Amino acid sequence: MRLRMDRDALAAAVAAVGPGMPNRPPVPTLGGILIRAADGSVSMSGFDYEVSACATVTGTVAESGAVLVSGRLLTEIAKTLPLHPVELFDDGSALHIECEQARFSLPLMPVEDYPDLPAAAAARGSVDRADFAAAVAQVAVAAGRDDTLPMLTGMTVEFHPDCIRLVATDRFRIAVRELDWVAEQSGSTLLAPARALVDTTKVLTGERVEISTGTTQSVLGLRTAHDHHTIRLLDLPYAPYQRYLTVRHPARARLRTAAVVEAVRRVALLSQGTRILFSFTESSVRLAAGDVAQGRAEHVLPCEYSGDPMTVAFNPRYLLDGLTTVRTPAVDIALDGPRRGAAIRPADDESTPNRQWYFVMPVRLPE
């Protein structure tokens, strides 16, 4: 194999393959990047049996071929190369990389030992790439991180005729997000590992993403003009959440998003990570944390509030996770007393249907 390619193209392709490379490969070949070159096209692939990634870029291919080299080393090399064209060629035992005065050689691993990447066949439709990545990030904050409860580490993906709905929960909060898409097939639901979905959508390029599923519904496929990724799905039941979308909350507070985020961060300094009290009145809300022995913090914010005055306690981290996903200037917090879940939503124009929800359970206060 012998080829010449742009340094930025090499770095971008290697970075795109990152989600498919395990941190601790069980066998050396799974820690490798498979490079294939033919007909002016260079593809790089990574696979850890859970996530696969393949990025294709253009290059001047003098000799076709395929090599398998250390993914970690190739990634580090690509980051440090000068901004000049890169030559890659192998001599049967090593891959040589030359860029201006920099030269590297990486030992080859047997290509035949590298597993075949899973195929994702049935196209479900396509979605705007940036919108999809943002929605995944917004929902993933509520996904569980405890691997002993794998169902809660997943993100539910529902394919509806007019939208995709993403859902995640760790039992203490639920995040829901809908976004438009161009559907080819609808009416199905799957559960994907939330962390893998976040890592993959971060490296996607292009304007649109084609979403597909495997022939046995065991993998989710994400394809752009130059990248193709698959994620092995979780064969587990979906966490129920639908009833929370229809709960009526008798009280609602509208606040400036940036102001309440800043206030929560400030007051949380003395919360010891446990709770912040929100005391709502007609035109303001008082945030308080701490005690006389450990120190206290308070902050009063103006707000538009409808409902009976009430005091509710929230875990500051859970609250911030929801508030920081809101992209509108104002945010609504809907309340149903100090012991029932609160709903955080963007304060959109009344004529605009809501596409984002974040439900968080309060911290119970002593009787």
C-alpha positions in Angstrom: 0.0 0.0 0.0 1.2 3.5 -0.8 -0.7 6.7 -0.7 -0.5 10.4 -0.2 -3.2 12.5 1.7 -3.8 15.8 3.4 -2.7 15.9 7.0 -6.1 17.3 8.2 -7.9 14.5 6.4 -5.8 12.0 8.1 -6.4 13.5 11.5 -10.1 13.8 10.9 -10.4 10.2 9.8 -8.5 8.9 12.8 -10.6 11.0 15.2 -13.8 9.7 13.6 -12.7 6.2 14.3 -12.1 6.9 18.0 -15.5 5.6 19.3 -14.9 2.2 17.8 -11.6 1.7 19.6 -11.6 0.1 23.1 -9.6 1.7 25.9 -8.3 -1.8 27.0 -8.5 -4.1 24.0 -8.9 -7.8 25.0 -6.8 -8.7 22.0 -4.2 -6.5 20.3 -6.0 -6.5 16.9 -9.0 -4.7 18.4 -6.8 -1.9 19.5 -5.9 -1.3 15.8 -7.1 0.9 13.0 -7.7 -0.9 9.7 -6.6 1.2 6.8 -7.8 0.3 3.3 -6.7 2.3 0.2 -8.1 1.9 -3.4 -9.2 4.1 -6.3 -8.5 7.4 -4.7 -10.3 6.5 -1.5 -8.9 5.8 2.0 -11.0 4.2 4.7 -10.1 3.8 8.3 -12.0 1.5 10.6 -12.2 0.7 14.3 -14.3 -2.0 16.1 -14.6 -3.3 19.7 -17.6 -5.6 19.1 -19.9 -3.0 20.7 -19.3 0.0 18.5 -17.8 0.2 15.0 -16.6 3.3 13.1 -15.5 3.7 9.5 -14.4 7.0 8.0 -13.6 7.5 4.3 -11.5 10.4 2.9 -9.9 11.1 -0.4 -6.2 10.5 -1.1 -3.8 9.9 -4.0 -3.4 6.1 -4.0 -0.4 4.8 -5.8 -0.7 1.2 -4.6 -3.9 -0.3 -3.2 -3.8 -2.4 -0.1 -4.8 -2.8 3.5 -2.8 -2.6 6.8 -3.7 -2.9 10.5 -1.7 -0.7 12.9 -2.0 0.5 16.5 -4.9 2.9 16.7 -3.5 4.7 19.8 -0.2 5.4 18.2 -1.6 6.4 14.9 -4.0 8.8 16.7 -1.1 10.4 18.6 1.0 10.7 15.5 -1.8 12.3 13.4 -2.2 15.0 16.1 1.4 16.1 16.0 2.2 16.0 12.3 3.0 19.4 10.6 0.5 20.9 8.2 1.9 19.3 5.1 0.8 16.3 2.9 1.4 12.9 4.5 2.9 9.9 2.8 1.9 6.4 4.0 3.4 3.2 2.7 4.2 -0.3 4.0 7.0 -2.7 3.3 5.3 -5.8 4.5 6.3 -5.5 8.2 5.7 -1.8 9.1 3.7 1.2 8.0 5.8 4.2 7.3 4.5 7.7 7.8 6.3 10.7 6.4 5.3 14.3 6.7 7.9 16.9 5.7 10.9 16.1 8.0 8.9 13.9 10.4 9.1 10.1 9.9 7.4 7.3 11.8 7.1 3.5 11.4 4.5 1.3 13.1 4.6 -2.5 13.1 1.8 -4.2 11.2 -0.7 -6.6 12.7 -2.3 -9.4 10.7 -5.2 -7.9 8.7 -6.9 -11.4 8.5 -7.3 -11.4 12.3 -9.4 -8.3 12.2 -13.2 -9.0 12.6 -15.7 -8.0 10.0 -17.7 -4.8 10.8 -21.4 -5.3 11.3 -23.7 -4.2 8.6 -26.7 -2.0 9.2 -29.2 -2.5 6.3 -32.7 -1.2 6.9 -32.7 2.6 6.5 -35.3 4.3 8.9 -34.8 7.8 7.6 -32.5 10.8 8.0 -32.1 13.7 10.4 -30.1 16.9 10.6 -26.7 16.0 12.0 -26.2 18.9 14.3 -29.8 18.7 15.7 -29.4 15.0 16.3 -26.1 15.4 18.1 -27.5 18.2 20.3 -30.6 16.2 21.2 -28.6 13.1 22.1 -26.4 15.3 24.4 -29.4 16.9 26.0 -31.1 13.5 26.8 -27.9 11.7 27.9 -27.5 13.7 31.0 -30.4 11.7 32.6 -29.0 8.3 31.7 -27.7 6.1 34.5 -24.0 5.4 34.9 -24.3 2.3 37.0 -23.4 -0.7 34.9 -25.1 -3.0 37.4 -28.4 -1.5 36.1 -27.8 -1.7 32.3 -31.4 -0.8 31.4 -30.9 2.6 32.9 -27.6 3.2 31.0 -29.5 3.2 27.7 -31.3 5.8 25.6 -34.6 4.8 24.2 -35.0 5.8 20.5 -38.5 5.9 19.2 -39.2 6.2 15.4 -42.5 8.0 14.8 -43.8 9.2 11.4 -43.2 12.8 12.1 -40.4 12.8 14.7 -37.7 10.8 16.6 -38.1 10.7 20.3 -35.1 10.2 22.6 -35.6 9.2 26.3 -33.2 8.4 29.2 -33.7 8.0 32.9 -31.8 6.9 36.0 -35.0 6.8 38.1 -34.3 10.2 39.7 -34.9 12.2 36.5 -36.2 11.7 33.0 -35.1 13.5 29.9 -37.2 13.5 26.7 -36.4 15.2 23.4 -38.2 15.1 20.0 -36.8 16.3 16.7 -38.0 16.3 13.1 -36.7 13.8 10.6 -37.5 12.5 7.1 -38.9 9.0 7.8 -38.7 6.0 5.5 -39.8 3.5 8.1 -41.4 4.3 11.4 -43.2 2.5 14.3 -40.3 0.9 16.1 -38.4 1.4 19.3 -34.9 0.5 20.3 -32.5 0.9 23.3 -28.9 2.1 22.6 -26.1 2.6 25.1 -26.3 6.3 25.9 -22.5 6.9 26.3 -21.8 5.2 23.0 -24.4 7.3 21.3 -23.0 10.5 22.7 -19.4 9.6 21.7 -20.5 8.6 18.2 -22.6 11.6 17.5 -19.8 13.9 18.6 -17.5 12.8 15.7 -20.1 12.7 12.9 -19.5 15.1 10.0 -21.7 16.4 7.2 -25.2 17.9 7.2 -27.4 14.9 7.6 -27.3 11.5 9.2 -29.0 8.4 7.8 -30.3 6.2 10.6 -30.6 2.5 10.0 -31.0 -0.8 11.9 -29.5 -4.2 11.4 -31.4 -7.0 9.8 -31.9 -8.6 13.2 -32.5 -5.2 15.0 -29.3 -5.8 17.0 -27.4 -2.7 15.8 -28.1 1.0 15.2 -26.4 2.4 12.1 -25.5 6.1 11.6 -24.2 7.0 8.2 -23.1 10.4 6.8 -21.4 11.3 3.5 -18.0 10.2 4.8 -18.7 8.2 8.0 -20.4 5.0 8.9 -20.9 3.9 12.6 -22.8 1.1 14.2 -23.8 0.6 17.9 -24.8 -2.7 19.4 -28.2 -2.3 21.0 -29.2 -3.3 24.5 -31.6 -6.3 24.5 -33.5 -5.0 27.6 -37.0 -3.7 28.4 -37.6 0.1 28.0 -38.1 2.2 31.1 -41.7 3.5 31.3 -42.1 7.2 31.1 -45.2 8.2 29.1 -47.4 9.1 32.1 -45.0 11.9 33.0 -45.7 13.7 29.7 -49.4 14.1 30.6 -49.1 15.1 34.3 -50.7 18.4 35.1 -48.8 20.7 37.4 -50.8 23.3 39.3 -47.9 25.7 39.8 -45.4 27.1 37.3 -42.4 29.5 37.6 -40.8 31.2 34.6 -37.2 32.4 35.1 -34.3 33.6 33.0 -32.3 30.6 32.1 -28.8 32.0 32.5 -29.7 33.7 35.8 -31.1 30.6 37.5 -28.2 28.4 36.3 -25.7 31.0 37.7 -27.7 31.2 41.0 -27.9 27.4 41.4 -24.1 27.1 40.8 -23.4 29.8 43.4 -25.7 28.5 46.1 -24.6 24.9 45.5 -21.2 25.8 46.9 -22.7 25.4 50.4 -25.2 22.6 49.6 -22.6 19.8 50.3 -24.1 18.3 47.1 -27.3 17.3 48.8 -30.1 19.9 48.3 -31.0 23.5 47.5 -34.3 24.9 48.8 -36.5 26.8 46.3 -39.1 29.0 48.0 -41.5 30.3 45.4 -43.7 33.3 45.9 -45.8 35.4 43.4 -42.9 37.4 42.0 -39.7 35.8 43.2 -37.9 32.6 44.2 -35.4 32.3 47.0 -32.6 29.7 46.7 -31.0 28.6 50.0 -28.5 26.0 51.1 -26.4 25.1 54.1 -26.9 25.8 57.8 -25.5 27.9 60.6 -22.8 25.4 61.5 -21.4 24.8 58.0 -22.3 28.2 56.4 -25.3 29.3 54.4 -25.9 30.7 51.0 -29.0 32.5 49.6 -29.9 34.1 46.3 -33.2 35.7 45.3 -34.3 35.8 41.7 -37.3 37.5 40.1 -39.7 35.1 38.4 -43.2 34.9 37.0 -45.0 32.5 39.3 -48.6 31.1 39.3 -49.8 28.8 42.0 -49.7 28.6 45.8 -46.5 29.5 47.6 -44.3 26.5 48.2 -40.8 25.3 49.1 -39.2 22.5 47.2 -35.8 21.0 47.6 -33.7 19.7 44.6 -30.4 17.9 44.2 -28.2 20.7 42.7 -26.4 18.4 40.2 -29.6 16.9 38.9 -31.2 20.3 38.6 -28.2 21.8 36.7 -28.1 18.8 34.4 -31.6 19.8 33.2 -31.3 23.5 33.3 -28.1 23.6 31.2 -29.7 21.7 28.4 -32.3 24.5 27.9 -31.4 26.7 24.9 -34.2 29.3 25.2 -33.7 32.6 27.1 -36.3 31.7 29.7 -37.2 28.4 31.3 -40.4 27.0 32.9 -40.4 24.9 36.1 -43.7 23.2 36.6 -44.4 22.1 40.1 -46.9 19.8 41.9 -45.8 20.1 45.5 -42.6 19.3 47.5 -42.9 15.5 47.0 -43.8 15.2 43.3 -41.7 15.5 40.3 -41.0 18.8 38.7 -40.9 19.4 35.0 -38.3 21.7 33.4 -39.1 22.9 29.9 -37.9 25.6 27.5 -40.2 28.6 27.7 -41.2 28.6 24.1 -43.8 30.8 22.4 -47.2 29.5 23.3 -47.9 28.6 19.7 -44.8 26.4 19.5 -45.4 22.8 20.6 -42.9 21.7 23.3 -40.3 19.2 22.1 -38.2 18.9 25.2 -38.9 17.8 28.8 -36.8 17.1 31.9 -38.5 15.7 34.9 -36.6 15.6 38.3 -37.7 14.2 41.6 -37.4 16.6 44.6 -35.4 15.8 47.7 -37.8 15.0 50.5 -37.8 17.4 53.4 -38.3 16.4 57.0 -41.9 16.5 58.2 
